[in-house]
Amino acid sequence: MLRGVDLKPWRSLLVLMLMAPLLALGADDATAPRMVIEPDGETRRAVKEAARQALSRAKEITLPESVPHRLDPLAEQHAKAAADHAKARGISELDRMFEERTRELAAELGVPKPESEAEISGLVVLAISSSMPRNMLADYMAQLDGKADAVMVLRGFVGGARQVRPTGQFLEQASRIDPTDRDRGHRVVKVLIDPLLFRNLGIDRVPALAYLDGVTEIAHCNDEDYEAAVIVYGASRIDAALELARANGASIPEAVIVNYRPKRWETIR
């Protein structure tokens, strides 16, 4: 009864109607037949041409080697503050490590520990450098010998912070009573490494002397202490430098200056 009827337009619909029961069995059924759709030749050619054009355009795209970027000003400010804080903590830790290692080296080299005094009204701070003449360093060591209210300060480690021994050797030689004979003993002088002290006091050359009134430990200094300090530059006796600092407005008790004046039987080389 279908004779003479053109079934080509209905072929796809008839195939789907016949395959519906089989598809209902589910894809997980191993016995179920699979329906594979094969693209015709024209579709294949179109896909290949699209892929070729995409590949050609991709080759023409160039990316910059680096993409410049900037944080917003507030973020940059916070990042800088965090970096400064970390740096300060790192320097404090280096100071602690250096003091610990210095004590060990002092014990190895036989350098005596400084004697503490009952009361300190302030600190005499003498900024030095390993590049200063040895005879000048020896003179300062002799003047500060045994003074609990005095501290010598280096900006950094001798030869860099990677090793401590060169700094210990420099201090051992500088503190000798007899520069040519270590067995004669050593001066007892407290020495610190503190680049922040140089920056906070604005010290740009050495030797430099300052008196921190009311300060017993460098770590306890605040901005007011630094601002009140008067810096005296140049090689001179400690008592003369203190008198000059007081004449320029520094608050220095007379007893402190007297303590650094040489006795009649003492000679400052």
C-alpha positions as CSV (number, residue, x, y, z in Angstrom):
1,M,0.0,0.0,0.0
2,L,3.1,2.2,0.2
3,R,3.9,1.6,-3.5
4,G,4.5,4.8,-5.3
5,V,5.1,6.8,-2.1
6,D,8.4,8.6,-1.8
7,L,9.8,7.7,1.7
8,K,13.0,9.7,1.6
9,P,11.7,12.7,3.5
10,W,10.4,10.4,6.2
11,R,13.5,8.1,6.5
12,S,15.0,9.8,9.6
13,L,11.7,9.8,11.5
14,L,11.1,6.1,10.7
15,V,14.7,5.2,11.9
16,L,14.1,7.0,15.2
17,M,10.8,5.3,15.7
18,L,12.3,1.9,15.1
19,M,15.3,2.6,17.4
20,A,13.3,4.0,20.3
21,P,12.7,0.7,22.1
22,L,16.4,-0.2,21.8
23,L,17.5,3.2,23.1
24,A,15.2,2.9,26.1
25,L,17.3,-0.1,27.3
26,G,20.0,2.4,28.4
27,A,23.5,3.1,27.5
28,D,24.8,0.8,30.3
29,D,23.3,-2.3,28.8
30,A,26.2,-4.1,27.1
31,T,23.9,-5.7,24.6
32,A,22.2,-2.4,23.5
33,P,23.3,-1.3,20.1
34,R,25.1,2.1,19.8
35,M,24.0,4.7,17.3
36,V,27.1,6.5,15.8
37,I,26.6,9.7,13.8
38,E,29.2,10.1,11.1
39,P,29.6,13.7,9.7
40,D,29.5,14.0,6.0
41,G,32.4,15.2,3.8
42,E,31.3,18.8,3.7
43,T,31.1,19.0,7.5
44,R,34.6,17.5,7.8
45,R,36.0,20.0,5.4
46,A,34.3,22.9,7.3
47,V,35.7,21.7,10.7
48,K,39.3,21.4,9.3
49,E,39.1,24.8,7.7
50,A,37.9,26.4,11.0
51,A,40.7,24.7,12.9
52,R,43.3,25.8,10.4
53,Q,42.2,29.5,10.6
54,A,42.2,29.3,14.5
55,L,45.7,27.9,14.5
56,S,46.9,30.6,12.1
57,R,45.4,33.4,14.2
58,A,46.9,31.9,17.4
59,K,50.4,32.1,15.9
60,E,49.9,35.8,15.2
61,I,49.1,36.6,18.9
62,T,52.1,37.9,20.9
63,L,52.1,38.3,24.6
64,P,54.3,40.9,26.5
65,E,57.3,39.4,28.4
66,S,56.1,41.1,31.6
67,V,52.9,42.7,32.6
68,P,53.5,45.9,34.6
69,H,51.3,46.3,37.6
70,R,51.1,48.6,40.7
71,L,49.4,48.1,44.0
72,D,47.1,50.8,45.1
73,P,48.9,53.4,47.3
74,L,47.4,52.1,50.6
75,A,48.5,48.5,49.9
76,E,52.0,49.7,49.0
77,Q,52.1,51.7,52.3
78,H,51.1,48.6,54.3
79,A,53.6,46.4,52.4
80,K,56.4,48.9,53.1
81,A,55.5,49.1,56.8
82,A,55.5,45.4,57.1
83,A,58.9,45.2,55.4
84,D,60.3,47.8,57.7
85,H,59.0,46.0,60.7
86,A,60.4,42.7,59.6
87,K,63.8,44.4,58.9
88,A,63.8,46.0,62.4
89,R,63.0,42.6,64.0
90,G,65.7,41.0,61.9
91,I,68.3,43.5,63.0
92,S,67.3,43.1,66.6
93,E,67.7,39.3,66.2
94,L,71.1,39.9,64.7
95,D,72.1,42.1,67.7
96,R,71.0,39.3,70.0
97,M,72.9,36.7,68.1
98,F,75.9,38.9,67.9
99,E,75.9,39.6,71.7
100,E,75.6,35.9,72.4
101,R,78.4,35.1,70.0
102,T,80.5,37.9,71.4
103,R,80.2,36.5,74.9
104,E,81.3,33.1,73.6
105,L,84.3,34.6,71.8
106,A,85.2,36.7,74.9
107,A,85.2,33.6,77.0
108,E,87.4,31.8,74.4
109,L,89.8,34.7,74.2
110,G,89.9,35.4,77.9
111,V,88.3,38.9,77.8
112,P,86.9,39.7,81.2
113,K,83.3,40.7,81.7
114,P,82.5,44.4,82.6
115,E,81.6,45.2,86.1
116,S,78.1,46.7,86.6
117,E,77.5,49.8,88.7
118,A,74.6,50.4,91.0
119,E,73.0,53.4,89.3
120,I,73.3,54.8,85.8
121,S,71.8,58.2,84.9
122,G,72.3,58.0,81.2
123,L,74.5,56.4,78.5
124,V,77.6,57.8,76.8
125,V,77.4,56.5,73.2
126,L,80.5,56.5,71.1
127,A,80.1,55.6,67.4
128,I,83.2,54.0,65.9
129,S,84.3,52.2,62.8
130,S,86.8,49.4,62.1
131,S,88.4,51.8,59.6
132,M,89.5,54.2,62.3
133,P,93.2,54.3,63.2
134,R,94.2,51.7,65.8
135,N,95.9,54.1,68.1
136,M,92.7,56.2,68.2
137,L,90.6,53.2,69.0
138,A,93.1,52.2,71.7
139,D,92.8,55.7,73.2
140,Y,89.0,55.5,73.3
141,M,89.1,52.0,74.8
142,A,91.4,53.3,77.6
143,Q,88.9,56.1,78.3
144,L,85.9,53.9,78.4
145,D,87.6,51.0,80.2
146,G,85.3,49.8,83.1
147,K,82.7,52.5,82.5
148,A,79.2,50.9,82.9
149,D,77.4,53.9,81.5
150,A,79.3,53.9,78.2
151,V,78.9,51.9,75.0
152,M,80.8,51.8,71.8
153,V,78.6,51.2,68.7
154,L,79.5,49.9,65.3
155,R,77.2,50.4,62.3
156,G,77.7,46.8,61.0
157,F,79.8,43.7,61.1
158,V,83.4,43.8,60.0
159,G,83.4,42.2,56.5
160,G,79.6,41.7,56.4
161,A,77.0,39.9,58.5
162,R,77.6,36.5,57.1
163,Q,80.4,35.8,59.6
164,V,81.0,37.1,63.2
165,R,84.6,36.1,63.8
166,P,86.2,39.0,62.0
167,T,84.3,41.4,64.2
168,G,85.3,39.5,67.3
169,Q,88.9,39.5,66.3
170,F,88.8,43.2,65.6
171,L,87.4,44.0,69.0
172,E,89.8,41.7,70.7
173,Q,92.8,43.4,69.2
174,A,91.3,46.9,69.7
175,S,90.6,46.2,73.4
176,R,94.1,45.0,74.2
177,I,96.0,46.9,76.9
178,D,99.2,46.3,75.0
179,P,98.4,46.2,71.2
180,T,101.4,43.9,70.7
181,D,100.7,41.4,73.5
182,R,97.2,39.9,74.1
183,D,98.5,38.2,77.2
184,R,98.7,41.6,78.9
185,G,94.9,41.7,79.2
186,H,92.1,43.7,77.7
187,R,90.0,46.8,78.3
188,V,86.5,46.2,79.6
189,V,84.2,48.1,77.2
190,K,80.7,47.3,76.1
191,V,80.3,47.2,72.3
192,L,77.2,46.9,70.2
193,I,76.3,46.6,66.6
194,D,73.3,48.8,65.8
195,P,72.7,50.4,62.4
196,L,69.4,51.8,63.6
197,L,71.1,53.8,66.3
198,F,73.3,55.5,63.6
199,R,70.1,56.3,61.6
200,N,68.0,57.5,64.6
201,L,70.8,59.8,65.8
202,G,71.6,60.9,62.3
203,I,75.3,59.9,62.6
204,D,77.0,60.1,59.2
205,R,80.7,59.9,60.2
206,V,82.9,58.7,63.0
207,P,84.1,59.1,65.6
208,A,80.9,60.6,67.0
209,L,79.7,61.0,70.6
210,A,76.3,61.5,72.1
211,Y,74.8,61.4,75.6
212,L,71.4,59.8,76.1
213,D,70.0,61.3,79.3
214,G,67.9,58.9,81.4
215,V,68.6,56.0,79.2
216,T,70.0,52.8,80.6
217,E,69.6,50.5,77.6
218,I,69.8,51.3,73.9
219,A,66.8,49.1,73.3
220,H,64.7,51.4,75.5
221,C,65.4,54.6,73.5
222,N,62.4,56.4,72.0
223,D,62.1,59.3,69.5
224,E,62.3,61.9,72.3
225,D,65.6,60.5,73.6
226,Y,67.1,60.6,70.1
227,E,65.8,64.1,69.4
228,A,67.3,65.4,72.7
229,A,70.7,64.1,72.0
230,V,73.5,66.4,70.8
231,I,76.1,64.8,68.5
232,V,79.8,65.8,68.8
233,Y,82.0,64.8,65.9
234,G,85.8,64.5,65.8
235,A,88.5,62.8,67.9
236,S,88.8,64.2,71.4
237,R,88.8,63.2,75.0
238,I,85.4,61.9,76.2
239,D,85.1,64.5,78.9
240,A,85.8,67.3,76.5
241,A,83.2,66.0,74.0
242,L,80.7,65.8,76.8
243,E,81.3,69.3,77.9
244,L,80.9,70.5,74.3
245,A,77.6,68.6,74.0
246,R,76.4,70.2,77.2
247,A,77.4,73.6,76.0
248,N,75.2,73.0,72.9
249,G,72.1,72.1,75.0
250,A,72.5,68.5,76.0
251,S,71.4,67.6,79.5
252,I,74.5,66.0,81.1
253,P,75.1,65.8,84.8
254,E,78.4,67.2,86.1
255,A,79.2,63.9,87.8
256,V,79.2,62.1,84.5
257,I,81.7,64.5,83.0
258,V,83.9,64.3,86.1
259,N,83.9,60.6,85.9
260,Y,85.5,60.8,82.5
261,R,88.2,63.4,83.3
262,P,91.6,61.8,83.5
263,K,93.3,61.6,87.0
264,R,96.6,63.3,87.5
265,W,98.5,60.1,87.2
266,E,96.6,59.0,84.1
267,T,97.8,59.8,80.6
268,I,95.7,59.7,77.5
269,R,97.9,58.6,74.6
